Amino acid sequence: MLNDLQKSLMEKVSGLHDIPQGAVALRVNGETKYYSGTKQIQIVKRQDGNGFTANIMADTKGKSLHVPALIDTENINEDVVNTFNVGQNSDVVIVAGCGIHNNGKKQSSHNGKHVFMIGENCHVKYIERHFAEGNSHKQMSPRTEIFLGKNSVLEIETTQFEGVDLSERLTNASLQDGAKLYVKEKVVTSGNQHADSTIAVMLKGKNARAHVISRSVAKDTSTQCFLSSLIGMNECFGRIECDAIVLDRAAVSSAPTIFAKDQKASLTHEAQVGRIANEQLTKLMTLGLTQEEAEQKILEGFMNS
């Protein structure tokens, strides 16, 4: 069903070599290529064909849903909206991502919006990877809307690999009583690429918690901009951490913001932008690594911390 190039893109964004068993919604070159639901995870296509609604039944445990989007040609510019309705007491993993290969003359882009409606007492892990390759322009603009019910937990891991020419990520979240949101974002840019990321979390409920971590590396003349905010509207806890390494003539701006609207809100933030320390390079080079190898080791450790 997938050609070799599409299988390669699939592996990079989902870790799979082909279409998996179970609940799947696969897009290829702007169209729904394959979708399959289960008794516990039902998938309904949008009438316009640009996305789906996934209904995850209450008390669903140990199940996963894969929703990759693949583009391997030029002049594919799609707008997709996917909605995930997660029933109470569920514990599931959702794996998404987009891979673009474009060597044509015209740009290809994927603009995806994911809406999470998560019921009470759930645990959801959401993994999203973006990968691009080829000589022509590749653009991705992910949008994420999160409504997190009482005492539920959502873990988000997003990774943007080197190769995406322009990305504009926007994430909005609203948390109810006892809800917990953990976000870990990783971004690498090079050449003349640019990445924007804006995250806004509203801690509405009592004892809601949020922890947002951003790790990024900017190379060559690429640029990045991170805007993160926590709004505490009740007795709540939140922290933002933004760390970036700048190489060559790249540029990074980071602006974490906290806004307490309740005297019992406890919010903190931290931002660090800098270069690789000479002491770290020297230490690794005395062990026999070249400067390039030492830099790579340091960057790998930084992005995986």
C-alpha positions in Angstrom: 0.0 0.0 0.0 3.0 2.3 0.7 6.0 2.8 -1.6 9.5 2.7 -0.2 9.8 6.5 0.2 6.5 6.6 2.1 7.6 3.7 4.3 10.8 5.6 5.1 8.8 8.7 6.1 6.5 6.6 8.2 9.4 5.1 10.1 10.8 8.6 10.8 7.6 10.1 12.2 6.1 7.0 13.9 8.8 4.4 14.3 6.8 2.0 12.1 7.8 0.5 8.8 4.3 0.0 7.5 0.7 0.4 8.5 0.1 -1.1 12.0 -2.7 -3.2 13.3 -5.4 -1.6 15.5 -6.7 2.0 15.3 -5.1 3.9 12.5 -5.9 7.0 10.4 -3.3 7.5 7.6 -3.1 10.4 5.2 -0.9 10.4 2.1 -0.4 13.3 -0.2 -3.5 15.2 1.0 -6.0 12.3 1.0 -7.1 9.7 3.5 -5.2 6.6 2.4 -6.3 4.2 5.1 -8.3 4.2 8.3 -9.4 1.5 10.7 -11.1 1.7 14.1 -11.7 -0.8 16.8 -14.5 -1.5 19.3 -12.8 0.8 21.8 -11.5 3.5 19.4 -14.0 4.5 16.7 -12.8 6.7 13.9 -15.3 8.9 11.9 -14.1 10.8 8.8 -15.0 14.4 8.4 -17.5 15.0 5.7 -15.1 17.2 3.8 -12.4 14.5 4.0 -9.9 16.7 5.7 -9.5 14.9 9.0 -11.5 12.7 11.4 -13.0 12.4 14.9 -11.7 9.6 17.1 -14.0 8.5 19.8 -12.2 6.6 22.5 -14.6 4.8 24.7 -14.6 5.2 28.5 -12.4 2.8 30.5 -10.2 2.0 27.4 -6.8 0.8 28.7 -3.5 0.0 27.1 -4.6 0.9 23.6 -2.9 3.1 21.0 -4.0 5.2 18.0 -1.6 6.1 15.1 -2.4 9.1 12.9 0.6 9.8 10.5 0.5 12.2 7.5 2.9 11.6 4.7 3.7 13.8 1.7 6.2 12.7 -1.0 5.6 15.1 -3.8 5.4 18.8 -4.6 2.4 21.2 -4.4 0.5 19.4 -1.7 -0.9 22.0 0.7 -3.4 20.5 3.1 -5.4 21.7 6.1 -6.5 19.0 8.4 -8.6 19.0 11.6 -8.6 15.9 13.9 -10.6 15.6 17.1 -9.9 13.2 19.9 -12.7 12.5 22.4 -11.3 10.5 25.3 -13.8 8.9 27.6 -13.3 8.9 31.4 -10.9 6.5 33.1 -9.0 5.8 29.9 -5.3 5.2 29.5 -4.1 5.5 25.9 -1.2 6.5 23.6 -1.7 8.6 20.5 1.1 8.8 18.0 1.0 11.5 15.4 3.4 13.2 13.0 4.0 14.5 9.5 6.8 13.5 7.1 7.4 15.5 3.9 9.8 14.7 1.1 9.8 17.4 -1.6 12.3 17.8 -4.4 9.9 19.6 -6.8 9.7 23.2 -7.7 6.6 24.1 -5.6 6.2 24.0 -1.9 4.4 21.4 0.1 2.8 22.0 3.5 0.8 20.3 6.2 -1.3 22.5 8.5 -2.9 20.2 11.1 -5.2 21.1 14.0 -5.6 18.5 16.8 -8.4 19.0 19.4 -8.2 17.0 22.6 -11.4 16.6 24.6 -10.2 14.5 27.6 -12.7 13.3 30.2 -12.1 12.8 33.9 -9.5 10.5 35.4 -7.7 9.8 32.1 -4.0 9.3 31.3 -3.1 10.2 27.7 0.4 10.2 26.2 0.6 12.1 22.9 3.8 11.7 20.7 4.2 14.0 17.7 7.2 14.1 15.3 7.8 16.3 12.3 10.4 15.5 9.7 11.2 17.0 6.3 13.7 16.4 3.5 14.4 17.6 0.0 15.4 20.7 -1.8 12.1 22.5 -2.1 10.1 24.4 0.6 8.5 22.4 3.3 6.2 24.0 5.8 4.3 22.7 8.9 1.9 24.6 11.1 0.5 22.4 13.9 -2.3 23.7 16.0 -3.3 22.0 19.3 -6.3 22.7 21.4 -6.5 20.9 24.8 -9.5 20.6 27.2 -8.3 18.5 30.1 -10.9 17.1 32.5 -10.7 16.7 36.3 -7.8 14.6 37.6 -6.6 13.7 34.1 -3.0 13.7 32.9 -1.8 14.5 29.4 1.9 14.0 28.5 3.0 15.6 25.2 6.3 14.9 23.5 6.8 16.9 20.3 10.0 16.7 18.1 10.8 18.8 15.1 13.8 17.3 13.2 16.1 19.4 11.1 14.7 19.9 7.6 11.4 21.8 8.2 11.8 25.2 6.4 9.0 27.0 8.3 7.0 25.9 11.3 4.4 27.8 13.3 3.3 25.9 16.3 0.4 27.1 18.4 -0.8 25.2 21.6 -3.7 26.3 23.8 -4.7 24.3 26.9 -7.4 24.6 29.6 -7.0 22.5 32.8 -9.8 21.6 35.3 -9.5 20.6 39.0 -6.5 18.3 39.6 -5.6 18.0 35.9 -1.9 17.7 35.0 -0.2 18.7 31.7 3.4 17.9 30.9 4.9 19.3 27.6 8.3 18.5 26.3 9.2 20.2 23.0 12.3 19.6 21.0 13.3 21.7 17.9 16.3 21.7 15.6 16.7 24.2 12.8 19.5 24.9 10.3 20.2 26.8 7.1 17.7 29.6 6.7 14.9 27.8 8.5 12.6 29.4 11.0 10.5 28.0 13.9 7.8 29.7 15.9 6.2 28.1 19.0 3.5 29.6 21.1 2.1 27.8 24.1 -0.6 29.2 26.4 -1.9 27.2 29.4 -4.9 28.2 31.5 -4.8 26.6 34.9 -8.5 27.0 35.7 -9.1 24.3 38.3 -7.9 23.9 41.9 -4.6 22.0 42.1 -4.1 22.0 38.4 -0.5 21.6 37.4 1.5 22.3 34.2 5.2 21.8 33.3 6.4 23.1 30.0 9.9 22.2 28.8 11.4 23.5 25.5 14.8 22.3 24.2 16.1 23.6 21.0 19.3 23.9 18.8 19.6 26.6 16.1 22.4 26.2 13.5 23.7 28.2 10.6 21.5 31.3 10.0 18.3 29.8 11.2 16.0 31.6 13.7 13.6 30.5 16.4 11.0 32.2 18.6 9.4 30.8 21.7 6.5 32.4 23.5 5.2 30.4 26.5 2.6 31.5 29.1 0.9 30.1 32.2 -2.2 31.7 33.5 -3.1 30.7 37.1 -6.8 31.2 37.8 -7.0 29.1 41.0 -4.7 27.5 43.6 -2.4 25.8 41.1 1.2 25.0 40.2 3.1 25.7 37.0 6.6 25.9 35.6 8.2 26.9 32.2 11.7 26.0 31.2 13.1 27.2 27.9 16.7 26.2 27.0 18.4 26.8 23.6 21.9 26.3 22.1 22.9 28.7 19.4 25.5 27.8 16.8 27.1 29.7 14.0 25.1 32.9 13.1 21.7 31.6 14.3 19.4 33.5 16.5 16.9 32.5 19.2 14.4 34.5 21.2 12.5 33.2 24.2 9.8 34.9 26.3 8.3 32.8 29.1 5.4 34.6 30.9 3.5 33.8 34.1 0.3 35.5 35.1 -1.2 34.8 38.5 -4.9 35.7 38.9 -5.2 34.0 42.3 -3.1 34.6 45.4 -2.6 30.8 45.8 -1.2 30.3 42.3 2.4 29.2 42.3 4.1 29.8 39.0 7.8 30.0 37.9 9.8 30.3 34.7 13.3 30.0 33.4 14.9 30.8 30.1 18.5 30.1 29.0 20.0 30.8 25.6 23.7 30.2 24.9 26.5 28.4 23.1 28.3 25.2 23.8 30.8 25.7 26.7 34.5 25.5 25.7 35.2 23.4 28.8 32.7 20.7 27.7 34.4 20.6 24.2 37.9 20.4 25.7 37.0 17.6 28.1 35.5 15.4 25.3 38.3 16.2 22.9 40.9 15.0 25.5 39.1 11.7 25.3 39.9 11.4 21.6 36.9 13.0 20.0 37.2 15.5 17.2 35.6 18.9 17.7 32.7 17.9 15.5 32.1 14.6 17.3 32.3 16.4 20.7 29.8 19.0 19.6 27.4 16.3 18.4 27.7 14.4 21.7 26.9 17.6 23.7 23.9 18.4 21.5 22.5 14.9 21.8 22.8 15.0 25.6 21.2 18.4 25.7 18.2 17.5 23.6 17.7 14.3 25.6 17.9 15.9 29.0 
